[in-house]
Amino acid sequence: MRRASHLLSTCLATGIAAGIALSPARAVEAPFESGLMRLAEILGSLHFLRSLCGETGGNWRTEMEKLLESESPDPERKARFIASFNRGYRSFGTAYSQCTPSATEAISRYVKEGEALSRDIASRYGN
């Protein structure tokens, strides 16, 4: 799982760079915006699930902070990012009170989805 975390982090940084390159004028929502919001939701889900399953530290919250830092969103957009992260975090809180095989499977699926989203954003919208 550590390798997957590192890969997602690396892909996330690349995907974020794509957002920075296109962020100066946002009169219209950027085409990658929904992907970044989904990525924020995935990070929230992983933050909850990985903590539930014994991961210590705030790796996924730190990744969210990196996303916010690199995007430098206006207050409204920042609130949407935070709401997406929190939605992901809370979505599993009602279903899981302990680490189970299905929670572990959800972690794997979210890591894969996050990696794919990051790669897609970087390849489609990166420099």
N, C-alpha and C positions, 0 to 999 in steps of 0.2 A: 504494500500500500504506500510506503514512503516514496517509491519510484513514481507511482502514479501522482502523488501529491506534488512532487518536484516537476513532473511533466506538465501537469495542469498549471502550476505556477508559472512555468516558462512560457507556455502557450498563452496564459492570461496576460503576461507582460507584453507579448507580441501583439495580442488582440487589442490591448489598451493603447499601444503605440499607434495602431490604425485609427482609433478614436481621436487621439490627440491631433493627428495630421488633418483630420476632417472637421474638427470642432470649432474653428473660429466663427463661422456664420451659421446660426441654427434657427433661422426663421421658420424653416420646415424641419420636422423631425428627420434626423439622419436615418438612412436605410438600415444601419446596424443597431439602432437604438433598442429595438425589441430584443435583439440578441444579447445586448449588454444587460438589459433588465432581467432577462432569463438567467444570465450568468450570475447576477447578484442573488437571485433566488436560489440557485444551485449552491452558491457559497454559503448561504444561510442554512440550507438543508444539511450540507456537509458539516457545518459548524456544530449543529445539534447532534447529528448521528455519530460523528467521529468522537465527540465528547462522551456520548452515551456508551460508546463501545471502547472506552478506555484511553483515547488519545488525550494527552495532556498538552496544555498550551493553547494559544488562540490562533493557530495557523490559518484557519479559514477566515476568521475575523480580520487578521492581518492582510490577507489577500483582498478582502473587501476594502480595507483602508487604502491599499495600493491602487485599487480601481478608482476610488473616489479622488485620491490625490492626483492621479494621472489624467483623469477626466476634467478636473477642476469645474464641477458643475455649478450652475447657478443654484440658489436656494431651493427653487421648485423642483428642479431635476434631481438635486441631491436628496430631497425628501422622497422622490420616487425610487431612487436607488435603495435608500434605507428601508422603505416600505417593502420592496421586493425581497431584500435580505431577510427582514423580519418575517415576512410571509413564509419563506422557505424554512426558517427556523421553527416557526410555530406549527407548520403543517404536520410535522412528525411528533410534536410534543403531546398531542392528544392521542396518538396511536401507540407510542412506545414509551415505556417506563424503564425498560431494560434492553440491553443489546440482545438481539435474536438473530437467527439466520436470515430472516427477511430484512432486518435492518442492515445487516452486512451486505446483502444483495443490493439493497437500495444505494448503499455507499458506492459499490462498484458501478452501478448504472449511472449515478450522478457524476462520478469522476469521468467516466467515458463521455457522457453528454457534455460536460464542461470542457473537456479536451477538444471534442469535435467543434463545439461552438467557438472556442478560442481560435482554433486553426482556421475555421471558416471565415471569421471576422478578419483575421490577419491576412489571409490569402485574397479575399475579395476587396478589402478596403485599405490594406496596408500600403506603405510607400512602395 
